[in-house]
Amino acid sequence: MHAVGIVLLLVVLATAVATFARHWSVPAPSLLVLAGLGTALIPGVPALHVPPEAIATVVLPPLLYASAEELSLRDLRTVWRPVTVLALGLVFASAAVVGFVAVAVTGLPPAMAFVLGAVLASTDPVAVTALGRRLALPGRVHVLVQAESLFNDATSLVLFRVAVGAAAAAGGSVGPVSAGGQFLLLGGGGSLVGAAVAGLVRLIRRRTADPVLETVIALVTPYAAYVLAESVHTSGITSVVVAGVVLGQSGHRLSDARIRLQVQAVYAVVVFLLESVVFAIVGLELPALVRDLPAGSGRWPLQALALAAALLAVRVVWTLLMSRAVGTGGTRLSWRVAGVVTWAGTRGVMPLAAALSIPLTTGGGTGPAGRPLVLVLTTAVVVFTLVVQGLTLATVVGRSGLALEPEHTAREEAGARDALDRAALDHVEQLTGLGTLPEPVVDRVRRGLTARLDRTADGADGSALDTAYRALRQELIGVQNTELHRLYDQHLISDTTRRRLQHDLDREEAALGGR
């Protein structure tokens, strides 16, 4: 009951914080971390210790899956080179730099310092996606930031497992051949499992037309991908990401409007609750971890600040060098894009879950030296990046000149709507020439498309004409769906516009009675 009460309190807290965050136009994750931290400092509030298995198994799969589904595969193809450089090279560079700095400023043993470096090396897809939803970034830049955070987890996970193994062994080390084998097993194996799960889910969803069953399948899919991958000793995180990316590109072909609207509504609630709880937990954990520190660890705030500065420094250098050598679509990245990519590299719940999973005891029965300090420093760096970078990311994007103006988005959306209406009107004219439909029905649809006033009443129509009207309007929505995806496939509209218009078409089709 104590755990249930804490969860309910976090949900209430998150709802209130999200309301204020929207009113103040600040990112909710940053405000939730501060609210959790403030709550934990209130006298009498019990210490919160969350098992890492609860975060890794219960919370992360649906959040990662939702982030991966939002990823545009079309835009990902144009930024795969910088994504690869960031997801592989920058993770290794960050781990090495943080490890050296940790040895110098914290006195941790080299093996545990490398564990800390591996934990903090990757950005967090949950935090990055949550922060990025409110930024009007161009499609390729948004996908670059989001894809890096999704795909660098396999690299950091391999580094983490190698580092923990080295720390557990007395003076042991892991060679490059062994590390490379682990990387292929974790990353490659997880990708294969995720693709297999996505293929199986596609087969099932093609034969399912029940909104309840579709919703259950959508909720179970990320857990199935994660558990299956972990059971065969590969990366569950990679499996969930691959399954989400694959299914996210074909979701509009696997279900109708009614089902898509219901699944989106349910997932929006689930993601809100899980994100809210997990970011509040980050703030609540820090005071409890600080109280568990051994004597003589009072300099941890300065140490955490040094580690955060080192992470930012290596990210600045790496992205600037990358902008000189690697580009998107045949062009080099500008310094403005490099600056946004640098500042968007927040840490979140992923590093915290990894740090909490450091074994309590080693093979000799004793705890690894420095584990409490690693936990505190990890949580402190996570809080720092979520608060400092999270609260200022919108300002950095605005000053970079990359943010899309509201007028630009409105023009693109209006132009796309006009294209859809023209495609539907052309189809109506073709049907008119065939003479297969009653003239009042064709005239009603034509007037509705021309004026976009489909909801005006036409009392002269009988029930037969109403049925014919709904059938024709649904046929035209199918034409508009085809035109919408043509515009997207030919890079004439952004993924954001495609999703918004798809949602509007789904609502209109559902109002007509679905299929």
C-alpha positions as CSV (number, residue, x, y, z in Angstrom):
1,M,0.0,0.0,0.0
2,H,2.9,2.3,0.7
3,A,4.2,1.9,-2.9
4,V,0.7,2.4,-4.3
5,G,0.3,5.6,-2.3
6,I,3.6,7.0,-3.6
7,V,2.7,6.2,-7.2
8,L,-0.7,7.9,-6.8
9,L,1.0,10.9,-5.2
10,L,3.4,11.1,-8.1
11,V,0.5,11.0,-10.6
12,V,-1.3,13.9,-8.8
13,L,2.0,15.8,-8.6
14,A,2.7,15.2,-12.3
15,T,-0.7,16.4,-13.3
16,A,-0.4,19.6,-11.4
17,V,3.1,20.2,-12.6
18,A,2.2,19.5,-16.3
19,T,-0.6,22.1,-16.0
20,F,1.8,24.7,-14.7
21,A,4.4,23.7,-17.3
22,R,1.9,24.3,-20.1
23,H,0.8,27.6,-18.6
24,W,4.4,28.8,-18.2
25,S,5.6,27.4,-21.5
26,V,8.4,25.4,-19.9
27,P,9.3,21.7,-20.5
28,A,7.4,19.4,-18.1
29,P,10.3,17.0,-17.6
30,S,12.5,19.8,-16.1
31,L,9.8,21.0,-13.9
32,L,8.9,17.5,-12.7
33,V,12.6,16.9,-11.7
34,L,12.5,20.1,-9.7
35,A,9.2,19.2,-8.1
36,G,10.4,15.7,-7.2
37,L,13.6,17.2,-5.7
38,G,11.6,19.7,-3.7
39,T,9.2,17.0,-2.4
40,A,12.1,14.8,-1.3
41,L,13.6,17.6,0.8
42,I,10.4,18.1,2.8
43,P,11.0,16.8,6.4
44,G,9.2,13.5,7.0
45,V,9.0,12.4,3.4
46,P,10.2,8.7,3.3
47,A,13.2,7.8,1.2
48,L,12.4,6.4,-2.2
49,H,14.3,3.5,-3.6
50,V,13.1,2.2,-6.9
51,P,14.3,-1.3,-8.1
52,P,16.1,-0.9,-11.5
53,E,14.1,-3.8,-12.8
54,A,10.9,-1.8,-12.3
55,I,12.2,1.0,-14.5
56,A,13.9,-1.2,-17.1
57,T,11.0,-3.6,-17.5
58,V,7.9,-1.7,-16.7
59,V,8.6,2.0,-17.6
60,L,11.1,2.1,-20.4
61,P,9.6,-0.2,-23.1
62,P,6.4,1.7,-23.8
63,L,8.2,5.1,-23.6
64,L,11.0,4.0,-26.0
65,Y,8.4,2.4,-28.3
66,A,6.3,5.6,-28.4
67,S,9.5,7.6,-29.2
68,A,10.5,5.2,-31.9
69,E,7.1,5.2,-33.5
70,E,7.3,9.0,-33.9
71,L,10.6,8.7,-35.8
72,S,10.4,9.5,-39.5
73,L,12.1,6.7,-41.4
74,R,12.1,8.9,-44.5
75,D,14.1,11.7,-42.7
76,L,16.3,9.1,-40.9
77,R,17.6,7.9,-44.3
78,T,18.9,11.4,-44.9
79,V,20.8,11.7,-41.5
80,W,22.1,8.2,-41.0
81,R,25.7,9.2,-41.4
82,P,25.7,11.8,-38.5
83,V,23.5,9.6,-36.5
84,T,26.0,6.7,-36.8
85,V,28.9,9.1,-35.9
86,L,27.1,10.3,-32.8
87,A,25.6,7.0,-31.7
88,L,29.0,5.2,-31.9
89,G,31.9,7.5,-31.9
90,L,30.6,10.1,-29.5
91,V,29.5,7.5,-27.0
92,F,33.0,6.0,-26.8
93,A,34.6,9.5,-26.6
94,S,32.2,10.6,-23.8
95,A,32.8,7.4,-21.8
96,A,36.6,7.8,-22.1
97,V,36.6,11.5,-21.2
98,V,34.2,11.1,-18.2
99,G,36.3,8.1,-17.0
100,F,39.5,10.2,-17.0
101,V,37.8,13.2,-15.3
102,A,36.2,10.9,-12.7
103,V,39.6,9.4,-11.8
104,A,41.1,12.9,-11.5
105,V,38.4,14.6,-9.5
106,T,36.6,11.9,-7.5
107,G,39.3,9.4,-6.7
108,L,37.2,6.4,-8.0
109,P,39.1,3.3,-9.0
110,P,39.7,3.3,-12.8
111,A,37.3,0.4,-13.4
112,M,34.5,2.2,-11.5
113,A,35.3,5.5,-13.2
114,F,34.9,3.8,-16.6
115,V,31.6,2.3,-15.4
116,L,30.5,5.9,-14.6
117,G,31.7,7.0,-18.0
118,A,29.7,4.3,-19.7
119,V,26.6,5.2,-17.7
120,L,26.7,8.9,-18.6
121,A,27.9,8.4,-22.2
122,S,24.5,8.2,-23.9
123,T,21.7,10.7,-24.2
124,D,18.3,9.7,-23.1
125,P,15.6,9.0,-25.7
126,V,12.7,9.5,-23.3
127,A,14.0,12.9,-22.1
128,V,15.0,14.1,-25.6
129,T,11.6,13.1,-27.1
130,A,9.7,14.7,-24.2
131,L,11.7,17.9,-24.6
132,G,11.6,17.9,-28.4
133,R,7.8,17.7,-28.7
134,R,7.4,21.4,-27.9
135,L,10.2,22.6,-30.3
136,A,9.4,23.6,-33.9
137,L,12.6,22.1,-35.4
138,P,13.0,21.3,-39.1
139,G,12.3,17.6,-39.8
140,R,15.9,16.5,-40.4
141,V,17.3,18.2,-37.3
142,H,14.5,16.8,-35.1
143,V,15.1,13.3,-36.5
144,L,18.9,13.7,-36.0
145,V,18.5,14.6,-32.3
146,Q,15.8,11.9,-31.7
147,A,17.5,9.1,-33.7
148,E,20.9,9.7,-31.9
149,S,19.2,9.3,-28.5
150,L,17.4,6.1,-29.6
151,F,20.3,4.3,-31.3
152,N,23.2,5.1,-29.0
153,D,21.8,2.9,-26.2
154,A,23.2,-0.3,-27.7
155,T,26.7,1.2,-27.7
156,S,26.5,2.5,-24.1
157,L,24.9,-0.7,-22.9
158,V,27.9,-2.8,-24.3
159,L,30.3,-0.3,-22.7
160,F,28.4,-0.6,-19.4
161,R,28.4,-4.4,-19.3
162,V,32.1,-4.5,-20.3
163,A,33.0,-1.9,-17.6
164,V,30.9,-3.7,-14.9
165,G,32.6,-7.0,-15.8
166,A,36.1,-5.4,-15.6
167,A,35.2,-3.8,-12.2
168,A,34.0,-7.1,-10.8
169,A,37.1,-9.0,-11.8
170,A,40.1,-8.5,-9.7
171,G,42.5,-6.7,-12.0
172,G,40.7,-8.3,-15.0
173,S,40.2,-6.6,-18.3
174,V,38.1,-7.2,-21.4
175,G,39.8,-7.3,-24.8
176,P,38.6,-5.5,-27.9
177,V,37.6,-8.8,-29.6
178,S,35.4,-9.8,-26.6
179,A,33.9,-6.3,-26.5
180,G,33.2,-6.3,-30.3
181,G,31.5,-9.7,-29.9
182,Q,29.3,-8.4,-27.1
183,F,28.4,-5.4,-29.2
184,L,27.3,-7.5,-32.2
185,L,25.4,-9.8,-29.9
186,L,23.6,-7.1,-28.0
187,G,23.0,-4.6,-30.9
188,G,22.6,-7.0,-33.8
189,G,20.7,-9.6,-31.9
190,G,18.4,-7.0,-30.4
191,S,17.7,-5.6,-33.9
192,L,16.9,-9.1,-35.3
193,V,14.5,-9.8,-32.4
194,G,12.8,-6.4,-32.8
195,A,12.4,-6.9,-36.5
196,A,10.9,-10.4,-35.9
197,V,8.5,-9.0,-33.3
198,A,7.4,-6.2,-35.7
199,G,6.8,-8.8,-38.5
200,L,4.7,-11.0,-36.2
201,V,2.7,-8.0,-34.9
202,R,2.0,-6.9,-38.5
203,L,0.6,-10.3,-39.4
204,I,-1.6,-10.3,-36.4
205,R,-2.9,-6.7,-36.9
206,R,-3.7,-7.4,-40.5
207,R,-6.2,-9.9,-39.3
208,T,-7.6,-7.9,-36.4
209,A,-10.4,-5.3,-36.7
210,D,-11.4,-5.0,-33.0
211,P,-10.3,-1.6,-31.4
212,V,-10.0,-3.3,-28.0
213,L,-7.7,-6.1,-29.3
214,E,-5.7,-3.6,-31.3
215,T,-5.1,-1.5,-28.2
216,V,-4.0,-4.5,-26.2
217,I,-1.6,-5.5,-29.0
218,A,-0.2,-2.0,-29.1
219,L,0.4,-2.0,-25.3
220,V,1.9,-5.5,-25.3
221,T,4.2,-5.1,-28.3
222,P,7.0,-3.1,-26.5
223,Y,7.0,-5.5,-23.6
224,A,7.2,-8.5,-25.9
225,A,10.1,-7.0,-27.8
226,Y,12.0,-6.2,-24.6
227,V,11.4,-9.5,-22.7
228,L,12.1,-11.7,-25.8
229,A,15.4,-9.9,-26.5
230,E,16.5,-10.0,-22.9
231,S,15.6,-13.7,-22.6
232,V,18.1,-14.5,-25.4
233,H,20.7,-12.2,-23.9
234,T,20.6,-9.4,-26.4
235,S,19.6,-5.8,-26.1
236,G,16.0,-5.3,-25.1
237,I,16.3,-1.5,-25.6
238,T,17.5,-2.0,-29.2
239,S,14.7,-4.5,-29.9
240,V,12.0,-2.1,-28.7
241,V,13.4,0.7,-30.8
242,V,13.6,-1.4,-34.0
243,A,10.1,-2.7,-33.5
244,G,8.8,0.8,-32.9
245,V,10.5,2.3,-36.0
246,V,9.3,-0.5,-38.3
247,L,5.7,-0.5,-37.0
248,G,5.5,3.3,-36.9
249,Q,6.0,3.4,-40.7
250,S,3.2,1.0,-41.5
251,G,0.7,1.7,-38.8
252,H,-1.6,3.7,-41.2
253,R,-1.9,0.6,-43.4
254,L,-2.6,-1.9,-40.6
255,S,-5.7,-0.4,-39.0
256,D,-8.6,1.9,-39.8
257,A,-9.4,5.4,-38.5
258,R,-11.4,4.2,-35.5
259,I,-8.7,2.0,-34.2
260,R,-5.9,4.5,-34.8
261,L,-7.7,7.2,-32.9
262,Q,-8.4,4.9,-29.9
263,V,-4.8,3.5,-29.8
264,Q,-3.4,7.1,-30.0
265,A,-5.7,8.2,-27.1
266,V,-4.7,5.3,-24.9
267,Y,-1.0,5.6,-25.6
268,A,-1.1,9.4,-24.9
269,V,-2.4,8.7,-21.4
270,V,0.1,5.9,-20.8
271,V,3.0,7.9,-22.0
272,F,2.0,10.9,-19.9
273,L,1.6,8.9,-16.7
274,L,4.9,7.0,-17.2
275,E,6.9,10.0,-18.2
276,S,5.5,12.0,-15.3
277,V,6.3,9.3,-12.8
278,V,9.8,8.6,-14.0
279,F,11.0,12.2,-14.2
280,A,9.6,12.8,-10.7
281,I,11.4,9.7,-9.5
282,V,14.7,11.2,-10.7
283,G,14.3,14.2,-8.4
284,L,13.0,12.1,-5.5
285,E,16.0,9.7,-5.7
286,L,18.8,12.2,-5.3
287,P,18.4,13.2,-1.6
288,A,18.0,9.5,-0.6
289,L,21.2,8.6,-2.4
290,V,23.1,11.5,-0.9
291,R,22.1,10.3,2.6
292,D,23.6,6.9,1.8
293,L,27.0,8.3,0.9
294,P,30.0,7.3,3.1
295,A,31.7,10.0,5.1
296,G,34.1,12.2,3.3
297,S,32.0,12.5,0.1
298,G,30.9,16.1,0.7
299,R,32.4,17.4,-2.6
300,W,30.0,15.4,-4.8
301,P,28.2,18.6,-6.1
302,L,31.5,20.0,-7.5
303,Q,32.4,16.6,-8.9
304,A,29.1,16.3,-10.6
305,L,29.4,19.8,-12.1
306,A,32.9,18.8,-13.4
307,L,31.5,15.7,-15.0
308,A,28.6,17.6,-16.6
309,A,31.0,20.2,-18.0
310,A,33.2,17.4,-19.4
311,L,30.2,15.8,-21.1
312,L,29.3,19.2,-22.6
313,A,32.8,19.9,-23.7
314,V,33.4,16.6,-25.5
315,R,30.0,16.9,-27.1
316,V,30.8,20.4,-28.4
317,V,34.1,19.3,-29.9
318,W,32.7,16.2,-31.4
319,T,29.7,17.8,-33.1
320,L,31.8,20.7,-34.4
321,L,34.3,18.2,-35.9
322,M,31.4,16.2,-37.3
323,S,29.8,19.2,-38.9
324,R,33.0,19.7,-40.8
325,A,33.2,16.1,-42.1
326,V,29.7,14.6,-42.2
327,G,26.4,16.1,-43.4
328,T,22.9,15.3,-44.4
329,G,21.6,15.0,-47.9
330,G,25.1,15.8,-49.4
331,T,25.6,19.0,-47.4
332,R,27.6,19.6,-44.3
333,L,26.0,20.4,-41.0
334,S,26.0,24.0,-40.1
335,W,27.3,25.3,-36.8
336,R,23.8,26.2,-35.8
337,V,22.7,22.6,-36.2
338,A,25.8,21.5,-34.3
339,G,24.9,23.8,-31.5
340,V,21.3,22.6,-31.2
341,V,22.5,18.9,-31.3
342,T,25.0,19.7,-28.6
343,W,22.5,21.3,-26.2
344,A,19.8,18.7,-26.9
345,G,22.0,16.0,-25.4
346,T,20.2,15.7,-22.1
347,R,20.6,12.7,-19.8
348,G,17.6,11.1,-18.2
349,V,16.1,7.9,-16.8
350,M,18.3,5.5,-18.9
351,P,21.6,6.4,-17.2
352,L,19.8,6.3,-13.8
353,A,18.4,2.8,-14.5
354,A,21.9,1.6,-15.6
355,A,23.6,3.0,-12.5
356,L,21.0,1.4,-10.2
357,S,21.7,-2.0,-11.9
358,I,25.3,-2.0,-10.8
359,P,25.7,-5.2,-8.8
360,L,25.6,-4.8,-5.0
361,T,28.2,-7.5,-4.6
362,T,31.0,-8.8,-6.7
363,G,32.3,-12.4,-7.0
364,G,34.2,-12.0,-3.7
365,G,31.0,-11.1,-1.8
366,T,31.9,-7.5,-1.3
367,G,30.3,-4.4,-2.9
368,P,32.1,-2.7,-5.8
369,A,34.2,0.2,-4.5
370,G,32.5,3.6,-5.2
371,R,29.0,2.3,-6.1
372,P,27.2,4.8,-3.8
373,L,29.2,7.7,-5.3
374,V,28.6,6.6,-8.8
375,L,24.8,6.5,-8.1
376,V,24.9,10.0,-6.7
377,L,27.0,11.5,-9.4
378,T,24.9,9.9,-12.1
379,T,21.6,11.2,-10.6
380,A,23.1,14.7,-10.1
381,V,24.3,14.9,-13.7
382,V,20.9,13.8,-14.9
383,V,19.2,16.5,-12.8
384,F,21.7,19.1,-14.0
385,T,21.1,18.3,-17.7
386,L,17.4,18.1,-17.4
387,V,17.1,21.3,-15.5
388,V,19.8,23.5,-17.1
389,Q,19.7,22.2,-20.7
390,G,16.0,21.4,-20.6
391,L,14.9,24.9,-19.4
392,T,17.2,26.7,-21.9
393,L,16.9,24.4,-25.0
394,A,14.0,26.4,-26.4
395,T,16.1,29.6,-26.1
396,V,19.1,28.0,-27.8
397,V,16.8,26.7,-30.6
398,G,15.3,30.2,-31.0
399,R,18.7,32.0,-31.2
400,S,20.0,29.4,-33.6
401,G,17.4,30.6,-36.2
402,L,16.5,27.0,-36.9
403,A,13.0,27.1,-35.3
404,L,10.2,27.0,-37.8
405,E,7.9,30.0,-37.6
406,P,4.3,29.3,-36.9
407,E,3.4,30.9,-40.2
408,H,5.7,28.4,-42.0
409,T,3.9,25.5,-40.5
410,A,0.5,27.0,-41.1
411,R,1.3,27.6,-44.8
412,E,2.6,24.1,-45.3
413,E,-0.5,22.6,-43.6
414,A,-2.9,24.8,-45.6
415,G,-1.1,23.9,-48.8
416,A,-1.3,20.2,-48.0
417,R,-5.0,20.5,-47.2
418,D,-5.7,22.2,-50.5
419,A,-3.8,19.4,-52.3
420,L,-6.0,16.8,-50.6
421,D,-9.2,18.6,-51.4
422,R,-8.1,19.0,-55.1
423,A,-7.4,15.3,-55.3
424,A,-10.8,14.5,-53.9
425,L,-12.6,17.0,-56.2
426,D,-10.8,15.5,-59.2
427,H,-12.1,12.1,-58.2
428,V,-15.6,13.4,-57.8
429,E,-15.5,14.8,-61.3
430,Q,-14.4,11.4,-62.6
431,L,-17.4,9.8,-60.9
432,T,-19.7,12.5,-62.2
433,G,-18.7,11.6,-65.8
434,L,-19.5,8.0,-65.1
435,G,-23.0,8.8,-64.0
436,T,-23.1,6.0,-61.4
437,L,-24.1,8.1,-58.4
438,P,-27.2,10.3,-57.7
439,E,-26.6,13.9,-58.7
440,P,-27.7,15.3,-55.3
441,V,-25.0,13.1,-53.6
442,V,-22.3,14.3,-55.9
443,D,-23.4,17.9,-55.6
444,R,-23.4,17.7,-51.8
445,V,-19.9,16.3,-51.7
446,R,-18.7,18.8,-54.2
447,R,-20.1,21.7,-52.2
448,G,-18.7,20.2,-49.0
449,L,-15.2,19.9,-50.4
450,T,-15.3,23.3,-52.0
451,A,-16.4,25.1,-48.8
452,R,-15.1,22.7,-46.2
453,L,-18.5,22.8,-44.6
454,D,-19.3,19.1,-44.5
455,R,-21.4,19.5,-41.3
456,T,-24.1,21.7,-42.9
457,A,-27.4,20.0,-42.8
458,D,-29.2,19.0,-46.0
459,G,-32.7,18.1,-44.9
460,A,-33.9,17.2,-48.4
461,D,-31.8,14.0,-48.5
462,G,-33.4,10.7,-47.7
463,S,-31.8,7.8,-45.8
464,A,-30.7,6.2,-49.1
465,L,-28.9,9.4,-50.2
466,D,-27.3,9.7,-46.7
467,T,-25.9,6.2,-47.0
468,A,-24.6,7.0,-50.5
469,Y,-23.1,10.3,-49.3
470,R,-21.2,8.5,-46.5
471,A,-20.0,5.8,-48.8
472,L,-18.7,8.4,-51.3
473,R,-17.2,10.6,-48.6
474,Q,-15.3,7.6,-47.2
475,E,-14.1,6.7,-50.7
476,L,-12.8,10.3,-51.1
477,I,-11.0,10.1,-47.7
478,G,-9.2,7.1,-49.1
479,V,-8.2,9.2,-52.1
480,Q,-7.0,12.0,-49.8
481,N,-5.0,9.5,-47.7
482,T,-3.3,8.3,-50.8
483,E,-2.5,11.9,-51.8
484,L,-1.3,12.7,-48.3
485,H,1.3,9.9,-48.4
486,R,2.3,10.9,-51.9
487,L,3.1,14.4,-50.7
488,Y,5.1,12.9,-47.8
489,D,7.0,10.4,-49.8
490,Q,8.0,13.1,-52.3
491,H,9.3,15.3,-49.5
492,L,6.7,18.0,-50.1
493,I,5.5,18.1,-46.5
494,S,7.1,17.3,-43.1
495,D,6.3,14.4,-40.9
496,T,4.6,16.7,-38.4
497,T,2.2,17.9,-41.0
498,R,1.5,14.4,-42.3
499,R,0.6,13.2,-38.8
500,R,-1.6,16.2,-38.1
501,L,-3.5,15.8,-41.4
502,Q,-3.7,12.0,-40.9
503,H,-5.3,12.6,-37.5
504,D,-7.9,15.0,-39.1
505,L,-8.8,12.5,-41.8
506,D,-9.1,9.8,-39.2
507,R,-11.5,11.9,-37.1
508,E,-13.6,12.7,-40.2
509,E,-13.8,9.1,-41.2
510,A,-14.7,8.0,-37.7
511,A,-17.5,10.6,-37.6
512,L,-18.9,9.0,-40.8
513,G,-19.0,5.6,-39.2
514,G,-15.7,4.1,-40.1
515,R,-15.3,1.2,-42.4
